[in-house]
Amino acid sequence: MLSYVTDELRDREGDVVWRVRWGESWLYVYLLLEFQSTVDKYMAVRVMSYLGLLYQDLIRQKHLTANGKLPPVF
């Protein structure tokens, strides 16, 4: 499980991220499951936040593509 702390010091936890070899580069597969008791009409924004936190972590660790770009995440 991944765990992140946002810049506002709020704890965020993701579920599972796999790193898979795709030809010459890496592909990240992010499995995010959210179980909620009520409908959240802004769930897409929350998912984007998790993806942003993953990308921030990849940037810090310098896990970029050979040409310096962020890797694809599915």
HELIX and SHEET records of a PDB file:
HELIX    1   1 MET A   43  ARG A   60  1                                  18    
SHEET    1   A 2 SER A   3  VAL A   5  0                                        
SHEET    2   A 2 ASP A  11  GLU A  13 -1                                        
SHEET    1   B 2 VAL A  16  TRP A  22  0                                        
SHEET    2   B 2 SER A  25  LEU A  31 -1                                        
END                                                                             
